[in-house]
Amino acid sequence: MDNELILLQFEEIEQKVEELVNRCKSLKTTNTDLNNRIEHLEKELQEKVEIENNYIEERDLVRSKIDGLLNRLEEKEEGQY
């Protein structure tokens, strides 16, 4: 009777260990997927930051050129009066 009880307990332990191993495998897969997703999102974010920086540079350049043209127009107007 004692041997049967011990064998049953070992079977229960083996089942629990197997469940834990399977859960660990599942968590590793999930972790890998999440890390890949993070990497993808970081790349997307970096691309968007670069696009935004390029837009800001273009906007500043256009603003600078417009300011220069306005200044030239003001100078011409002042020279006419």
C-alpha positions in Angstrom: 0.0 0.0 0.0 2.8 2.4 0.8 4.5 1.8 -2.5 1.3 2.5 -4.4 0.8 5.7 -2.5 4.4 6.7 -3.2 4.0 5.8 -6.9 0.8 7.9 -7.1 2.6 10.9 -5.5 5.4 10.5 -8.0 3.0 10.5 -10.9 1.3 13.6 -9.6 4.7 15.3 -9.2 5.7 14.2 -12.8 2.4 15.6 -14.1 3.0 18.9 -12.4 6.6 19.1 -13.6 5.4 18.4 -17.1 2.8 21.1 -16.8 5.4 23.5 -15.6 7.8 22.6 -18.4 5.0 23.2 -20.9 4.1 26.5 -19.3 7.7 27.6 -19.4 7.9 26.7 -23.2 4.7 28.7 -23.8 6.0 31.7 -21.8 9.3 31.6 -23.7 7.4 31.7 -27.0 5.2 34.5 -25.8 8.3 36.4 -24.6 10.0 36.0 -27.9 6.9 37.2 -29.8 6.6 40.2 -27.5 10.3 41.0 -27.9 9.9 40.9 -31.6 6.9 43.1 -31.4 8.8 45.6 -29.3 11.7 45.7 -31.8 9.3 46.2 -34.7 7.5 49.1 -32.8 10.8 50.7 -31.9 11.8 50.7 -35.5 8.5 52.2 -36.5 8.8 54.8 -33.9 12.4 55.7 -35.0 11.2 56.0 -38.6 8.4 58.3 -37.5 10.8 60.4 -35.4 13.0 60.8 -38.5 10.1 61.8 -40.7 9.0 64.3 -38.1 12.5 65.7 -37.9 12.7 66.0 -41.6 9.4 67.8 -41.7 10.5 70.3 -39.0 13.7 71.0 -41.0 11.7 71.5 -44.2 9.2 73.8 -42.4 12.0 75.8 -40.8 13.7 76.2 -44.2 10.5 77.3 -45.9 9.9 79.7 -43.0 13.4 81.1 -43.3 13.0 81.6 -47.1 9.6 83.3 -46.6 11.1 85.6 -44.0 13.9 86.5 -46.3 11.5 87.3 -49.1 9.4 89.4 -46.8 12.5 91.3 -45.6 13.5 91.9 -49.2 10.0 93.2 -50.1 10.1 95.5 -47.0 13.5 96.8 -48.1 12.2 97.5 -51.6 9.1 99.2 -50.2 11.2 101.4 -48.0 13.5 102.3 -50.9 10.6 103.5 -53.0 9.3 105.9 -50.4 
